[in-house]
Amino acid sequence: MTQLNKIALITGAAGGIGRSLVQVFHDAGYHIIATDMAAQPQDLHCTCYLQADLARFVEDQVYASEVISAIRKTLHGAGLNTLINNAAIQILGGAESLSRQDLRTTLDVNLLAPFLLTQALLPELEAAKGCVVNIGSIHARLTKKNFVAYATSKAALAGMTRALAVDLGPRVRINAIEPAAIETAMLKDGFNGKPELYRQLEACHPQQRIGQPEEVARLALAISAGGMNFLHGACIGLDGGIASRLFDPDC
Ligand SMILES: NC(=O)c1ccc[n+]([C@@H]2O[C@H](COP(=O)([O-])OP(=O)(O)OC[C@H]3O[C@@H](n4cnc5c(N)ncnc54)[C@H](O)[C@@H]3O)[C@@H](O)[C@H]2O)c1
């Protein structure tokens, strides 16, 4: 891998938004180190694909060292320009039904893995004057029933983004993107056979639509590119205006 090109490490690269992140950063000339617990999808434009489980990465120190070594090996001593903490899980359940394991796994993947990856790769990020982009969610601020585990993890990810910005100071920039509903295959599957509900979902966004994965990826690229150095500790909503809307009944 040459240091002529910028290098991005993207987690959750096999998922709906992850694939767009890989494509958009690839098109912008980045070398991509892609990682996911799932097998490498065909036609993913990455320089290197590492299959790794981030829940295990958090719980198993030996495994974590192996994953970091594998990442360092692919870097060949180069710096890391962008770390995109995109992988996440969404375990639905309310106060009565969520298990300890549900909460632990959610916090491991959605919160602790982003922290521990950032921590482990600080030397490489600093060497490249790089940045971290955490993919959060509108659920950090506004949520609904049965999203307790996910919403808690994304709220904590926002807090971590701000706290690390203060802690790291000028060494490594860190920001978060907080999308509302994004049109991924998984989201569409959830509305299979329910076209009216899907239309309602679109209609409750002031822009009358939900977001596209490429919009998340393009914002991540803009944050990572040069000229945004003062953007630090920000949690940026990408929500078609829905977070500005009151759902009180009209009278
Ligand atoms: N799709 C949406 O509507 C939406 C909205 C707001 C925020 N987000 C956020 O965007 C990001 C990407 O979501 P997506 O919609 O592409 O979801 P997705 O499920 O399609 O992708 C998530 C990826 O993370 C991977 N992953 C999950 N657990 C893992 C683990 N233990 N180790 C390694 N990889 C693991 C999965 O294999 C998957 O490929 C997530 O952080 C999600 O919270 C999505």
The ligand as a Gaussian input file, in Angstrom:
#p B3LYP/6-31G(d) Opt

LIG

0 1
 N      -29.992000       2.086000       7.942000
 C      -30.477000       3.045000       8.708000
 O      -31.633000       3.448000       8.578000
 C      -29.588000       3.704000       9.749000
 C      -30.066000       4.862000      10.370000
 C      -29.274000       5.485000      11.322000
 C      -28.030000       4.984000      11.635000
 N      -27.584000       3.846000      11.030000
 C      -26.256000       3.377000      11.399000
 O      -25.494000       3.177000      10.228000
 C      -24.517000       2.151000      10.460000
 C      -24.613000       1.092000       9.367000
 O      -25.913000       0.548000       9.422000
 P      -26.576000      -0.242000       8.194000
 O      -27.933000       0.288000       8.034000
 O      -25.657000      -0.280000       7.043000
 O      -26.728000      -1.657000       8.879000
 P      -26.290000      -3.108000       8.349000
 O      -26.847000      -4.069000       9.316000
 O      -26.628000      -3.228000       6.911000
 O      -24.708000      -3.041000       8.499000
 C      -24.058000      -3.182000       9.729000
 C      -22.841000      -4.054000       9.493000
 O      -22.180000      -4.208000      10.765000
 C      -21.737000      -5.543000      10.820000
 N      -21.615000      -6.000000      12.209000
 C      -22.613000      -6.183000      13.104000
 N      -22.120000      -6.737000      14.219000
 C      -20.781000      -6.885000      14.028000
 C      -19.733000      -7.424000      14.801000
 N      -19.953000      -7.977000      16.011000
 N      -18.490000      -7.418000      14.283000
 C      -18.244000      -6.901000      13.053000
 N      -19.210000      -6.408000      12.253000
 C      -20.470000      -6.406000      12.743000
 C      -22.803000      -6.368000      10.118000
 O      -22.271000      -7.634000       9.679000
 C      -23.209000      -5.453000       8.982000
 O      -22.517000      -5.738000       7.779000
 C      -24.797000       1.617000      11.857000
 O      -23.931000       2.255000      12.769000
 C      -26.228000       2.043000      12.118000
 O      -26.494000       2.184000      13.490000
 C      -28.330000       3.196000      10.088000

